[in-house]
Amino acid sequence: MGSVIQAQSKRGLVLTHTNAGVEVLRRRLQRYQVAPGNVTVQTIDSWCRYLSERFPALASVAADADNVYLANSRGALRVLAASHIQRLLGLTRPGRH
């Protein structure tokens, strides 16, 4: 894993299900001497919250949602489904869906 991230000139994103997984992955990246600025390690839930907070109009997450994790997950999906976000991430090209 470390050699893959080190070989790339772009930043990497590693997602895991648990906070314990985040800690294990961060220690492993340190062991492989991957610079902390080259990779972000987050839980899937925290990444969904990050997207929902950064793009609130697209995410459309209710502040009083009963299940905030589910609301943020659905909000992140709405963000990622937006065509201009997909183009920004290189997931699609103009004129292609």
C-alpha positions as CSV (number, residue, x, y, z in Angstrom):
1,M,0.0,0.0,0.0
2,G,2.7,2.5,0.9
3,S,4.7,2.0,-2.3
4,V,1.6,2.6,-4.3
5,I,0.9,5.9,-2.6
6,Q,4.5,6.9,-2.7
7,A,4.8,6.2,-6.4
8,Q,1.9,8.6,-7.2
9,S,2.4,12.3,-7.5
10,K,-1.2,13.0,-6.5
11,R,-2.8,12.9,-3.0
12,G,-4.5,9.8,-2.0
13,L,-7.7,9.1,0.0
14,V,-8.1,5.9,2.0
15,L,-11.5,5.1,3.5
16,T,-12.3,2.5,6.1
17,H,-15.3,1.6,8.2
18,T,-14.0,2.1,11.7
19,N,-12.0,4.6,13.7
20,A,-9.8,1.7,14.7
21,G,-9.1,1.0,11.0
22,V,-8.1,4.7,10.6
23,E,-5.5,4.3,13.3
24,V,-4.1,1.1,12.0
25,L,-3.9,2.5,8.5
26,R,-2.2,5.7,9.7
27,R,0.4,3.7,11.6
28,R,1.0,1.5,8.6
29,L,1.5,4.5,6.4
30,Q,4.0,5.9,8.9
31,R,5.9,2.6,8.8
32,Y,6.1,2.8,5.0
33,Q,7.3,6.4,5.4
34,V,4.4,7.9,3.4
35,A,4.3,11.7,4.1
36,P,1.2,12.6,6.0
37,G,0.4,15.3,3.4
38,N,0.2,12.7,0.6
39,V,-2.7,10.7,1.9
40,T,-5.9,11.3,3.9
41,V,-7.3,8.5,6.0
42,Q,-10.9,8.8,7.2
43,T,-13.9,6.7,8.0
44,I,-16.6,6.5,5.4
45,D,-19.0,8.3,7.7
46,S,-16.6,11.2,8.3
47,W,-15.9,11.5,4.6
48,C,-19.6,11.6,3.9
49,R,-20.1,14.3,6.6
50,Y,-17.2,16.2,5.1
51,L,-18.8,16.2,1.6
52,S,-22.2,17.1,3.0
53,E,-20.8,20.0,5.0
54,R,-18.7,21.4,2.1
55,F,-21.6,21.2,-0.4
56,P,-24.7,21.9,1.8
57,A,-26.9,23.0,-1.1
58,L,-26.2,19.8,-3.1
59,A,-26.3,17.5,-0.1
60,S,-29.5,18.9,1.3
61,V,-29.1,17.3,4.7
62,A,-31.7,18.3,7.3
63,A,-30.2,19.7,10.4
64,D,-32.7,17.7,12.5
65,A,-32.2,14.4,10.7
66,D,-33.1,11.4,12.9
67,N,-30.2,9.3,11.6
68,V,-27.3,11.8,10.9
69,Y,-25.1,9.0,9.5
70,L,-27.7,7.9,7.0
71,A,-28.6,11.6,6.1
72,N,-24.9,12.4,5.5
73,S,-24.4,9.2,3.4
74,R,-27.4,10.1,1.2
75,G,-26.2,13.8,1.1
76,A,-22.7,12.6,-0.1
77,L,-24.3,10.5,-2.8
78,R,-26.3,13.6,-4.0
79,V,-23.0,15.6,-4.1
80,L,-21.2,12.9,-6.0
81,A,-24.1,12.5,-8.4
82,A,-23.9,16.1,-9.5
83,S,-22.4,16.3,-13.0
84,H,-20.1,19.2,-12.3
85,I,-18.7,17.4,-9.3
86,Q,-18.2,14.2,-11.4
87,R,-16.3,16.3,-14.0
88,L,-14.2,17.9,-11.2
89,L,-13.2,14.5,-9.9
90,G,-12.5,13.2,-13.4
91,L,-15.4,10.6,-13.3
92,T,-17.0,11.9,-16.5
93,R,-16.1,14.2,-19.3
94,P,-18.3,17.0,-20.7
95,G,-20.9,15.5,-23.0
96,R,-20.6,12.0,-21.5
97,H,-22.7,10.6,-18.6
